[in-house]
Amino acid sequence: MMTLEQHGPDTYVGTGPSYPWGGLYGGQIVAQSLRAAAATVDPGFVVHSLHSYFIRSGDSSQPIRFEVDRLRNGRSFVTRQVVARQPIGAIFQMAASFQTPEDAPEVQLATMRDVPGPDEVESETWSEVFDRRFVPNDEPGRATAWLKMTAPMPADPLLQACALAYESDDLPTDAVVSLHPDRPQHRNFEEYPFFSASLDHSVWFHRPFDAHEWLLHDLTSHALMSSRGLATGHVFTRAGLHVATVTQEALIRTKRH
């Protein structure tokens, strides 16, 4: 999935599988766009943030064209913009920033909650490339789960970041849905009462990590209005290191029958 073919200057083409709900998975487009952006960046730079908008639903039967715009090349930071297109038009837009690593003080105030470890909860995943284990939670507006990649992947820091970007689109909707007064008590796709879609998505990468190890994604949502809910969360290693921050606004509508 992360293999992109170059089709001209700063232009790459990829594909994606079909998913249980139909169409493409937003995290896939985020990850592939990040891979395309990084292909135009000197290896001495590492991604530290991405900010994106989902514009249209993707079609798994069609290739995806990733067009990269080199917005800025600086000594410490470089910025790229990526537009993902299919025959229907633009389906996704992302800006990503890369930085040369600096030797500077590290301070962490975010703390990981005391939750059951991944070996204490059951696997519940829809993907062939990562495992997911939800932490039991009755708190409205919160979704917490352990995730790790199961697909073979090199230790390349860029691909590790792409893996986290792929996973990071999975939990925000659950946090938003848990606020809804008609929220379901199950995750059965066939009986799911909502239509949901990611609207925008951002990730800040703070520290290196191994996506093949369990990472705790802890998302909270404090507002749901006009069918939109905002989720914000932290990603921790099992040792409690804060490796990333994720935000997403999701669209939640009751299905019409």
C-alpha positions, 0 to 999 in steps of 0.5 A, a space after each residue: 500500500 505504501 509503494 508509490 510510483 513516480 509519474 513525472 516531477 513531484 507526482 506519485 500514484 498509489 492504490 488502496 484496498 477496499 474497506 468494510 464500509 466501502 470507499 477508502 480509509 482516510 488514514 491510508 490517504 494521510 499516510 500515502 500523502 505523507 510518503 509522497 511529500 517526504 519523497 521530495 525532502 532531503 533525508 536529513 529532515 524528519 516530519 514533525 507535523 501534518 495538517 489535512 482536509 478530507 474533500 471527497 470520498 475515495 474510490 478503491 477501484 481507481 488509482 490515486 494521484 498525489 501531486 506535491 508542491 514544494 512550498 518552502 526549502 529552508 535550512 531548518 524546516 521545509 514545507 510541502 503541500 500534497 493534493 490527492 486526486 482521482 477522476 472525480 477530482 481532488 479527494 484530499 489536501 495536506 500540508 506537512 512540515 519537516 525539520 532537521 533534528 536539534 539537540 534541545 531540552 525535552 519536557 513532557 507534561 502529558 501523562 498516560 492514564 493507568 489503564 489495562 495493558 494490551 495483553 489484558 484486553 481483547 483484539 478487535 480490529 478491522 485491518 490486516 495491517 494493524 491490531 487494535 485493543 480497546 480499553 474498557 471505558 464508560 466515560 462519554 467523549 472518550 475512546 482509548 485503545 492500544 494499536 500496533 502495526 502487524 504488517 512487516 515494515 522497515 525501521 525507517 523513521 519515515 515509514 514509522 511516521 506513515 504507520 502512525 498516520 495510518 492508525 491515527 484516523 481510526 479512533 477519533 470518530 469513536 470518541 465523537 460518537 461516544 458523546 451522541 445521545 443515540 450512541 450504539 453499544 456495539 461496533 457492528 458495521 451492518 447495524 451501525 446507526 450513523 454515517 460518519 466521515 473524517 473532515 480534517 486531521 492533524 498529527 504532531 510527531 514529538 519523539 521517535 517510536 516503533 510502530 510495531 510496538 503497542 502504542 496507546 491512543 487516548 482520544 477525548 471529545 468535548 463538543 458535538 454540534 451541527 453534526 460535527 465533533 472535535 477529538 483531541 488525543 495523545 499517543 504514548 508508548 507502553 513506558 509512558 513516553 508521549 510520542 504524538 498528538 492527534 486532532 480530528 473533526 468528524 462528521 456524525 449523522 444518523 442514517 436515513 432509512 
